[in-house]
Amino acid sequence: MTNEKAALQGIRVLDLTQFLAGPLCTMILGDLGADVIKIEKPNTGDPARETAVNINGQSVYFLGLNSNKRSIVMDLKKQSYKELFLKLAAKADIIVENFVPGTMEKLGLSYEEVQKVNPEIIYASVSGFGQTGPYRERGALDMIIQAISGFMSVTGEKGGRPLKAGPSIADTVTGLYATIGMLAALHYRNITGKGQHVDIAMLDSMFSILATPIGTYLATGKVPKPQGNRHQISAPFQPFETMDGEIIIAASTNRAFQDVCKALGRSDLAEDVRYADRKGRVANVDELADEITKTTKTKTTAELERDCESANVPFAVVNSIDKIVRNPQIVARNMLLDVEHPAAGRIKSVGSPLKMSLTPGAKRRSAPTLGQHTNEILGEQLGMSDKEIKALDD
Amino acid sequence: MTNEKAALQGIRVLDLTQFLAGPLCTMILGDLGADVIKIEKPNTGDPARETAVNINGQSVYFLGLNSNKRSIVMDLKKQSYKELFLKLAAKADIIVENFVPGTMEKLGLSYEEVQKVNPEIIYASVSGFGQTGPYRERGALDMIIQAISGFMSVTGEKGGRPLKAGPSIADTVTGLYATIGMLAALHYRNITGKGQHVDIAMLDSMFSILATPIGTYLATGKVPKPQGNRHQISAPFQPFETMDGEIIIAASTNRAFQDVCKALGRSDLAEDVRYADRKGRVANVDELADEITKTTKTKTTAELERDCESANVPFAVVNSIDKIVRNPQIVARNMLLDVEHPAAGRIKSVGSPLKMSLTPGAKRRSAPTLGQHTNEILGEQLGMSDKEIKALDD
């Protein structure tokens, strides 16, 4: 849909993934210009195609994770398709799969098997718990990993039960790490000519982003708990009641706190020794919040937004989804685009956050229908005729 | 600390970032073997160094985000250091900064200025709202973006107020996207010799991971709300009460649901037409949950864990931080390592999730003390003597 150059032009990806973590990662490779061939099983394809909310029968969940891909249907349990897969793999740069570990081995399509036909292949395996260790054969899904990793134990209302983040954050973080692993492997291959196996686990990925609560526990022996909408290491940094709603005001340095006091016209707080440094503000957060609320309650949210903006104080209103899709910054950054889908028609697609001056992430095509490109891909890559392709299923 | 090869060996990064999103991204580049030079301001350095929880005066928050970096103190407001910075930039591959947009221009160190001394530079700017658009000059912090993006509006208890995720997920996702942008730019430079400017915004990054709630709103007109610990598109997929606690059981396909019924010995549910497909299970989630709870309440959590494991049903207990750091899978995956810190002593560091067969992410050194490598870096890179370095501040 654009004429920009693409960072990964000419890179060919065989994508065996389904649901979220794997498809996010191959979509990003596609946004960067790679030719992503999504291999789907017959009849149903990626199970994400079958979800409740849809546009003309096309799942919005699937549409949001599979743009910039072409779809080919292959039954990898059949010998004929296994051979075809290895022929495609011989011409590919990257393979990504997110089956339960052991599945690709059972299919005879493990990293070792693919290496025989393509020694330079970068082969990424995305899984719940990784290719090694006692949990390796366990299946996982986003919430499972939000729970096991400890992420839920530090999310929730203060004093309340552990809570999951609404969006599938474990899948997301894992998909991003997998993309990083593949791109790093691609750089290494550019320099040395060597491919490798990239093993990305959802549990490792989520554990790695908990470094602060983990470090806090190891240093203090205190087990971190949900803190509601309070920040753990800065204050003020939370929602405050206004005359007609609420506003989040945040200060993470001493200078920022001085700016907050100025925005609110509260020089008394700026001079109070209890609030002079971050440690003091965190230790006295309740008293400080009461003082700030005395002022915020006397103003409307809109007034406070203006006061904060002119004093350079970080602030936010809590947007709902209907508000953020119309936000002027989202519009200015081109983060919601129109794309044409063969079955759903003209639909909105979330843009790529990869704003690069020469090779920006771009939505070149919408998500494919199941098997939309089977004949195109087998013709173009392996020179097969429609008749030969039809004979594969006999 | 390891002898493995590194994917980014020989890549030099000048790191001007502070707090979280930027430092996470440069830490990952360091884990992958890049030589990361963290440039810090005199006296205080990265404000993340000053936080409440510490080990021998070293902030655990800072330690968790700055391993594999060397620290140099430079006052970029002084002409002498500005010139030094451009000399270092001439020899660097990547520059990363996360100041409020406009700051590098004011310092005379914008992408355009650096390009004059190094046309191939990859220059990444990480910010709250991006380098363009009406909000570009606004400061941002993690919770600000969790609020504005709509992320909080779909997180929280069912019927409750919008809630932030405990960990700084907006910073994290942005840091990961920034890493992806830089690695993609590095690939493009390997192929074409061209550098570029990478502009990554926290708001774009968080908006992009909300594709499903955004798509749902655009397709239905219904504004998504917090759903507690329920999954939006699958059922069962939530915590269930046991005899002595709770267990999360998840099924996202019809086959997985059959496995759940088998694990629980509930063939009646497996045969119930209301629960035959995902749509039916989501529509009847309350009745289904009541039925499942009838069984789970009669067993202990440990019994149910065994039943689920042998039936290949995805399940989880909700771990607290003290539990996950001792988890056998975390131990087997080497996700918590010992590193030596010059001031804090022998400390634990979270490992890298980038498990790569030839070039695994590795912790080669702990986070630096402020300015620990100033003389080492200026000597090695620019051939300066200790005496010349001392004269810089005169």
Boltz contact constraints between the chains, C-beta under 6 A:
constraints:
  - contact:
      token1: [A, 7]
      token2: [B, 184]
      max_distance: 6.0
  - contact:
      token1: [A, 7]
      token2: [B, 187]
      max_distance: 6.0
  - contact:
      token1: [A, 7]
      token2: [B, 188]
      max_distance: 6.0
  - contact:
      token1: [A, 32]
      token2: [B, 184]
      max_distance: 6.0
  - contact:
      token1: [A, 47]
      token2: [B, 253]
      max_distance: 6.0
  - contact:
      token1: [A, 51]
      token2: [B, 233]
      max_distance: 6.0
  - contact:
      token1: [A, 52]
      token2: [B, 279]
      max_distance: 6.0
  - contact:
      token1: [A, 52]
      token2: [B, 282]
      max_distance: 6.0
  - contact:
      token1: [A, 53]
      token2: [B, 216]
      max_distance: 6.0
  - contact:
      token1: [A, 53]
      token2: [B, 219]
      max_distance: 6.0
  - contact:
      token1: [A, 55]
      token2: [B, 219]
      max_distance: 6.0
  - contact:
      token1: [A, 60]
      token2: [B, 215]
      max_distance: 6.0
  - contact:
      token1: [A, 60]
      token2: [B, 216]
      max_distance: 6.0
  - contact:
      token1: [A, 60]
      token2: [B, 219]
      max_distance: 6.0
  - contact:
      token1: [A, 61]
      token2: [B, 212]
      max_distance: 6.0
  - contact:
      token1: [A, 61]
      token2: [B, 233]
      max_distance: 6.0
  - contact:
      token1: [A, 64]
      token2: [B, 211]
      max_distance: 6.0
  - contact:
      token1: [A, 64]
      token2: [B, 212]
      max_distance: 6.0
  - contact:
      token1: [A, 64]
      token2: [B, 215]
      max_distance: 6.0
  - contact:
      token1: [A, 129]
      token2: [B, 329]
      max_distance: 6.0
  - contact:
      token1: [A, 130]
      token2: [B, 333]
      max_distance: 6.0
  - contact:
      token1: [A, 133]
      token2: [B, 329]
      max_distance: 6.0
  - contact:
      token1: [A, 133]
      token2: [B, 332]
      max_distance: 6.0
  - contact:
      token1: [A, 133]
      token2: [B, 333]
      max_distance: 6.0
  - contact:
      token1: [A, 134]
      token2: [B, 328]
      max_distance: 6.0
  - contact:
      token1: [A, 135]
      token2: [B, 329]
      max_distance: 6.0
  - contact:
      token1: [A, 139]
      token2: [B, 314]
      max_distance: 6.0
  - contact:
      token1: [A, 140]
      token2: [B, 314]
      max_distance: 6.0
  - contact:
      token1: [A, 141]
      token2: [B, 250]
      max_distance: 6.0
  - contact:
      token1: [A, 141]
      token2: [B, 252]
      max_distance: 6.0
  - contact:
      token1: [A, 141]
      token2: [B, 314]
      max_distance: 6.0
  - contact:
      token1: [A, 144]
      token2: [B, 250]
      max_distance: 6.0
  - contact:
      token1: [A, 144]
      token2: [B, 314]
      max_distance: 6.0
  - contact:
      token1: [A, 144]
      token2: [B, 316]
      max_distance: 6.0
  - contact:
      token1: [A, 147]
      token2: [B, 248]
      max_distance: 6.0
  - contact:
      token1: [A, 147]
      token2: [B, 316]
      max_distance: 6.0
  - contact:
      token1: [A, 147]
      token2: [B, 318]
      max_distance: 6.0
  - contact:
      token1: [A, 148]
      token2: [B, 316]
      max_distance: 6.0
  - contact:
      token1: [A, 148]
      token2: [B, 319]
      max_distance: 6.0
  - contact:
      token1: [A, 150]
      token2: [B, 319]
      max_distance: 6.0
  - contact:
      token1: [A, 150]
      token2: [B, 321]
      max_distance: 6.0
  - contact:
      token1: [A, 150]
      token2: [B, 324]
      max_distance: 6.0
  - contact:
      token1: [A, 152]
      token2: [B, 318]
      max_distance: 6.0
  - contact:
      token1: [A, 153]
      token2: [B, 320]
      max_distance: 6.0
  - contact:
      token1: [A, 154]
      token2: [B, 166]
      max_distance: 6.0
  - contact:
      token1: [A, 155]
      token2: [B, 165]
      max_distance: 6.0
  - contact:
      token1: [A, 155]
      token2: [B, 166]
      max_distance: 6.0
  - contact:
      token1: [A, 162]
      token2: [B, 318]
      max_distance: 6.0
  - contact:
      token1: [A, 164]
      token2: [B, 229]
      max_distance: 6.0
  - contact:
      token1: [A, 165]
      token2: [B, 155]
      max_distance: 6.0
  - contact:
      token1: [A, 165]
      token2: [B, 165]
      max_distance: 6.0
  - contact:
      token1: [A, 166]
      token2: [B, 154]
      max_distance: 6.0
  - contact:
      token1: [A, 166]
      token2: [B, 155]
      max_distance: 6.0
  - contact:
      token1: [A, 167]
      token2: [B, 209]
      max_distance: 6.0
  - contact:
      token1: [A, 169]
      token2: [B, 169]
      max_distance: 6.0
  - contact:
      token1: [A, 172]
      token2: [B, 209]
      max_distance: 6.0
  - contact:
      token1: [A, 176]
      token2: [B, 176]
      max_distance: 6.0
  - contact:
      token1: [A, 177]
      token2: [B, 353]
      max_distance: 6.0
  - contact:
      token1: [A, 179]
      token2: [B, 180]
      max_distance: 6.0
  - contact:
      token1: [A, 180]
      token2: [B, 179]
      max_distance: 6.0
  - contact:
      token1: [A, 180]
      token2: [B, 180]
      max_distance: 6.0
  - contact:
      token1: [A, 181]
      token2: [B, 354]
      max_distance: 6.0
  - contact:
      token1: [A, 181]
      token2: [B, 356]
      max_distance: 6.0
  - contact:
      token1: [A, 183]
      token2: [B, 183]
      max_distance: 6.0
  - contact:
      token1: [A, 184]
      token2: [B, 7]
      max_distance: 6.0
  - contact:
      token1: [A, 184]
      token2: [B, 32]
      max_distance: 6.0
  - contact:
      token1: [A, 186]
      token2: [B, 187]
      max_distance: 6.0
  - contact:
      token1: [A, 187]
      token2: [B, 7]
      max_distance: 6.0
  - contact:
      token1: [A, 187]
      token2: [B, 186]
      max_distance: 6.0
  - contact:
      token1: [A, 188]
      token2: [B, 7]
      max_distance: 6.0
  - contact:
      token1: [A, 188]
      token2: [B, 359]
      max_distance: 6.0
  - contact:
      token1: [A, 190]
      token2: [B, 190]
      max_distance: 6.0
  - contact:
      token1: [A, 196]
      token2: [B, 356]
      max_distance: 6.0
  - contact:
      token1: [A, 196]
      token2: [B, 357]
      max_distance: 6.0
  - contact:
      token1: [A, 196]
      token2: [B, 358]
      max_distance: 6.0
  - contact:
      token1: [A, 197]
      token2: [B, 357]
      max_distance: 6.0
  - contact:
      token1: [A, 198]
      token2: [B, 356]
      max_distance: 6.0
  - contact:
      token1: [A, 199]
      token2: [B, 355]
      max_distance: 6.0
  - contact:
      token1: [A, 204]
      token2: [B, 333]
      max_distance: 6.0
  - contact:
      token1: [A, 204]
      token2: [B, 335]
      max_distance: 6.0
  - contact:
      token1: [A, 204]
      token2: [B, 353]
      max_distance: 6.0
  - contact:
      token1: [A, 205]
      token2: [B, 353]
      max_distance: 6.0
  - contact:
      token1: [A, 207]
      token2: [B, 335]
      max_distance: 6.0
  - contact:
      token1: [A, 208]
      token2: [B, 350]
      max_distance: 6.0
  - contact:
      token1: [A, 208]
      token2: [B, 353]
      max_distance: 6.0
  - contact:
      token1: [A, 209]
      token2: [B, 167]
      max_distance: 6.0
  - contact:
      token1: [A, 209]
      token2: [B, 172]
      max_distance: 6.0
  - contact:
      token1: [A, 211]
      token2: [B, 64]
      max_distance: 6.0
  - contact:
      token1: [A, 211]
      token2: [B, 350]
      max_distance: 6.0
  - contact:
      token1: [A, 212]
      token2: [B, 61]
      max_distance: 6.0
  - contact:
      token1: [A, 212]
      token2: [B, 64]
      max_distance: 6.0
  - contact:
      token1: [A, 213]
      token2: [B, 321]
      max_distance: 6.0
  - contact:
      token1: [A, 214]
      token2: [B, 321]
      max_distance: 6.0
  - contact:
      token1: [A, 215]
      token2: [B, 60]
      max_distance: 6.0
  - contact:
      token1: [A, 215]
      token2: [B, 64]
      max_distance: 6.0
  - contact:
      token1: [A, 216]
      token2: [B, 53]
      max_distance: 6.0
  - contact:
      token1: [A, 216]
      token2: [B, 60]
      max_distance: 6.0
  - contact:
      token1: [A, 217]
      token2: [B, 321]
      max_distance: 6.0
  - contact:
      token1: [A, 217]
      token2: [B, 322]
      max_distance: 6.0
  - contact:
      token1: [A, 218]
      token2: [B, 348]
      max_distance: 6.0
  - contact:
      token1: [A, 219]
      token2: [B, 53]
      max_distance: 6.0
  - contact:
      token1: [A, 219]
      token2: [B, 55]
      max_distance: 6.0
  - contact:
      token1: [A, 219]
      token2: [B, 60]
      max_distance: 6.0
  - contact:
      token1: [A, 223]
      token2: [B, 320]
      max_distance: 6.0
  - contact:
      token1: [A, 223]
      token2: [B, 321]
      max_distance: 6.0
  - contact:
      token1: [A, 223]
      token2: [B, 322]
      max_distance: 6.0
  - contact:
      token1: [A, 224]
      token2: [B, 321]
      max_distance: 6.0
  - contact:
      token1: [A, 229]
      token2: [B, 164]
      max_distance: 6.0
  - contact:
      token1: [A, 233]
      token2: [B, 51]
      max_distance: 6.0
  - contact:
      token1: [A, 233]
      token2: [B, 61]
      max_distance: 6.0
  - contact:
      token1: [A, 248]
      token2: [B, 147]
      max_distance: 6.0
  - contact:
      token1: [A, 250]
      token2: [B, 141]
      max_distance: 6.0
  - contact:
      token1: [A, 250]
      token2: [B, 144]
      max_distance: 6.0
  - contact:
      token1: [A, 252]
      token2: [B, 141]
      max_distance: 6.0
  - contact:
      token1: [A, 253]
      token2: [B, 47]
      max_distance: 6.0
  - contact:
      token1: [A, 279]
      token2: [B, 52]
      max_distance: 6.0
  - contact:
      token1: [A, 282]
      token2: [B, 52]
      max_distance: 6.0
  - contact:
      token1: [A, 314]
      token2: [B, 139]
      max_distance: 6.0
  - contact:
      token1: [A, 314]
      token2: [B, 140]
      max_distance: 6.0
  - contact:
      token1: [A, 314]
      token2: [B, 141]
      max_distance: 6.0
  - contact:
      token1: [A, 314]
      token2: [B, 144]
      max_distance: 6.0
  - contact:
      token1: [A, 316]
      token2: [B, 144]
      max_distance: 6.0
  - contact:
      token1: [A, 316]
      token2: [B, 147]
      max_distance: 6.0
  - contact:
      token1: [A, 316]
      token2: [B, 148]
      max_distance: 6.0
  - contact:
      token1: [A, 318]
      token2: [B, 147]
      max_distance: 6.0
  - contact:
      token1: [A, 318]
      token2: [B, 152]
      max_distance: 6.0
  - contact:
      token1: [A, 318]
      token2: [B, 162]
      max_distance: 6.0
  - contact:
      token1: [A, 319]
      token2: [B, 148]
      max_distance: 6.0
  - contact:
      token1: [A, 319]
      token2: [B, 150]
      max_distance: 6.0
  - contact:
      token1: [A, 320]
      token2: [B, 153]
      max_distance: 6.0
  - contact:
      token1: [A, 320]
      token2: [B, 223]
      max_distance: 6.0
  - contact:
      token1: [A, 321]
      token2: [B, 150]
      max_distance: 6.0
  - contact:
      token1: [A, 321]
      token2: [B, 213]
      max_distance: 6.0
  - contact:
      token1: [A, 321]
      token2: [B, 214]
      max_distance: 6.0
  - contact:
      token1: [A, 321]
      token2: [B, 217]
      max_distance: 6.0
  - contact:
      token1: [A, 321]
      token2: [B, 223]
      max_distance: 6.0
  - contact:
      token1: [A, 321]
      token2: [B, 224]
      max_distance: 6.0
  - contact:
      token1: [A, 322]
      token2: [B, 217]
      max_distance: 6.0
  - contact:
      token1: [A, 322]
      token2: [B, 223]
      max_distance: 6.0
  - contact:
      token1: [A, 324]
      token2: [B, 150]
      max_distance: 6.0
  - contact:
      token1: [A, 328]
      token2: [B, 134]
      max_distance: 6.0
  - contact:
      token1: [A, 329]
      token2: [B, 129]
      max_distance: 6.0
  - contact:
      token1: [A, 329]
      token2: [B, 133]
      max_distance: 6.0
  - contact:
      token1: [A, 329]
      token2: [B, 135]
      max_distance: 6.0
  - contact:
      token1: [A, 332]
      token2: [B, 133]
      max_distance: 6.0
  - contact:
      token1: [A, 333]
      token2: [B, 130]
      max_distance: 6.0
  - contact:
      token1: [A, 333]
      token2: [B, 133]
      max_distance: 6.0
  - contact:
      token1: [A, 333]
      token2: [B, 204]
      max_distance: 6.0
  - contact:
      token1: [A, 335]
      token2: [B, 204]
      max_distance: 6.0
  - contact:
      token1: [A, 335]
      token2: [B, 207]
      max_distance: 6.0
  - contact:
      token1: [A, 348]
      token2: [B, 218]
      max_distance: 6.0
  - contact:
      token1: [A, 350]
      token2: [B, 208]
      max_distance: 6.0
  - contact:
      token1: [A, 350]
      token2: [B, 211]
      max_distance: 6.0
  - contact:
      token1: [A, 353]
      token2: [B, 177]
      max_distance: 6.0
  - contact:
      token1: [A, 353]
      token2: [B, 204]
      max_distance: 6.0
  - contact:
      token1: [A, 353]
      token2: [B, 205]
      max_distance: 6.0
  - contact:
      token1: [A, 353]
      token2: [B, 208]
      max_distance: 6.0
  - contact:
      token1: [A, 354]
      token2: [B, 181]
      max_distance: 6.0
  - contact:
      token1: [A, 355]
      token2: [B, 199]
      max_distance: 6.0
  - contact:
      token1: [A, 356]
      token2: [B, 181]
      max_distance: 6.0
  - contact:
      token1: [A, 356]
      token2: [B, 196]
      max_distance: 6.0
  - contact:
      token1: [A, 356]
      token2: [B, 198]
      max_distance: 6.0
  - contact:
      token1: [A, 357]
      token2: [B, 196]
      max_distance: 6.0
  - contact:
      token1: [A, 357]
      token2: [B, 197]
      max_distance: 6.0
  - contact:
      token1: [A, 358]
      token2: [B, 196]
      max_distance: 6.0
  - contact:
      token1: [A, 359]
      token2: [B, 188]
      max_distance: 6.0
